[in-house]
Amino acid sequence: MVQDWACWDDTYRFIEDRNQEYINVNLQNETLAGVKVNIMLFINETGSLVYAKSINFSTVEEKPVPEELLKLVESGQLSIKSEDDVIRGYVLLDEAPMFISCHPILTTKYEGPVKGTLVFGKYFDDDVLSSEENTDSSISILRVDEDLPPDFQGKFQQFTEAPDSTIVEPLSKEVIAGYFGLMDISGKSAVIIRTDFPRILYLNNENTLNYMYFFLLLTGLVTGVGVKFALDNFFVSRLIDIDNFVTKVRSEKDLSRRLPLEGNDELYRLSREINGMLSEIELAEQELKSQEREKKVLLDSLNELAIFVDPDFKIIWANKAALEHMKIDLEKAKGMCVKTTPDINGSLFGHMQLEKIFNSGNKESGEFSLENGTYWFVQAIPVTDDSGKIIGILGTFRDITERKAIEKLLQEKQVAEIANRTKSEFLANMSHELRTPLNSIIGFSDLLCDQIYGKLNEKQLKYTNNISKSGKHLLNLINDILDLSKVEAGKMELDYREFELADRLNSVKSLLSPIAARKNIKIEINVNKDLTTICADEARFVQIMYNLVDNAIKFSFENNPVRIEARRKGEFLETTVTDIGIGIKPEDQHKLFQPFSQVAAFSSKKFQGTGLGLSLVKQIVNLHGGYVWFRSKPGEGSTFAFAIPIDGNKKD
């Protein structure tokens, strides 16, 4: 109760402002009498008494606060500084012992800081002892600060050593006494109370026991006869029924049977547990069968052959694929010796050395070929029981003929790639060897054509021009072969740098304009305004454009334009070259971009070429991380296009 008053916002404020309204409302004499409290003391955090009130329960009148209690307040023994501390115990006042309960003054939410201490006190007087009139016991109360009788002195010593103990002693055959001590606020004994109880229950029980001995002796015989009869009729017979039921279930293996449930005794619970176990066993058996079915379905769904054999090499089980391969059903296959089966299983199991696996317990696997040209991957896995004993071998057979064929093709492809790289390296070396004398031939033939060393007749000049043209054509062919061999050998490296797109396109136009002028062809260039510079290999970019524009001029009709367009497409530069010319037939379009390949319309002497230009274009664009495409219609013309990253493939 003191906690409810101490942890209250009104009390918290009262300690601070000592308002009269709190006293008028809460500290009336009737209020203290109602809560059965004789004294209320309000002490602030400095230990000073803020307010005190003392009343008499009987008259509900105010009376002076005992001086001994005020001295305790002055000494600080009743003051509390911590939120979690309390003080409880008895104080020996001149008038009578008083029970004191002290609690720190906090807010309603039990929060600090501590504003002081609230003390409740209640006299241990005749009102408390009035309970003696309602019992058959007598109560003696003695203060420890007074002279104690001899029997109380011994108990006082015991309470000093063990304050919370209770002492019970029989005084005679008819009376028993109980002693217990009440502690003061320092934890020492303040009051010793003795209560005497008559031993009526003990005397009555002693007489009752004598009567019971005789009664039990008399009823024992009658009960024994009745129990034997009841056991025979109600217990033993039911046990026999349960035993017969269990025996029948075990012999017939019928887990669907259930015991009838009768009564509400131990046999009823035993029958219920047996039924429960049968249900669980039946459910477990169903789950086991379901798992076996799932495993069978899973193994039957495999394309691999799976066969399980016992230590005598006889087939115990085989999956659907194995049975179909052996062309027999499972019942016929069971018991057959796997080594003598008239199919590949016998041959492959023979390779696995089953005796060795049974002896070593190690898994064996390998690839084997048969006379019919098929290849098989065989695996034999020993299967053990819980004790580790090998009870059989699970063999699996997988046809890997197709995989072997693929591996062979891959090997042949690798050999072909190596040969192709060797060819490219050879061509590169030969091209270097050929270009040196060829440049000399071209140089001297040009000097002769210019008639620096004297005039030539018409026939000589014609032949000399033919030598120069053929030499230059051969040099272009060698240069293209050299570039193509570099790409195929993986030796072509790109030199990325930024350059003006329009400048490079115009330079290609300048190079090819004289050739275009012979057919009265204009080269038109259209570049989007948002495209200024790109990052790529400048020389290779010019080479790509030169090949595409040169082809466009070569296969265009006279008096028609060749259009070059460049636009941005996401992160790519998309460039197209369009001509109005002979076009390409659909049946010839698959030959484009293949080295040394020319479509039928281009193979005439009129359209002289190496057949490497478009192949080089595709290879160089691919090296840039781009792609090429075209569209063409016979008699109308063609458009060749490529796309490369605008920012190139720069690497740190």
Secondary structure, DSSP 8 states (H G I E B T S, - for coil): -HHHHHB-HHHHHHHHH--HHHHHHH--HHHHHHTT-SEEEEEETTS-EEEEEEEETTTTEE----HHHHHHHHHTTT---STT--EEEEEE-SS-EEEEEEEE-B-TTS--S--EEEEEEEE-SHHHHGGGGGSS-EEEEEETTS---HHHHHHHHHHHHSTT-EEEEE-SSSEEEEEEEEEBTTSSEEEEEEEEEE-HHHHHHHHHHHHHHHHHHHHHHHHHHHHHHHIIIIIIHHHHHHHHHHHHHHHHT-TT------SSSHHHHHHHHHHHHHHHHHHHHHHHHHHHHHHHHHHHT-SSEEEEE-TT-BEEEE-HHHHHHHTS-HHHHTT-BGGG-SSHHHHHHHHH-HHHHHHH---EEEEEE-TTS-EEEEEEEEEE-TTS-EEEEEEEEEE-HHHHHHHHHHHHHHHHHHHHHHHHHHHHHHHHHHHHHHHHHHHHHHHHHTTTTS---HHHHHHHHHHHHHHHHHHHHHHHHHHHHHHHTT-----EEEEEHHHHHHHHHHHHHHHHHTTT--EEEEE-TT--EEEEEHHHHHHHHHHHHHHHHHTB-TT--EEEEEEEETTEEEEEEEE-B----GGGGGGTTSTT---GGG-SGGG---S-HHHHHHHHHHHTT-EEEEEEETTTEEEEEEEEETTTT---
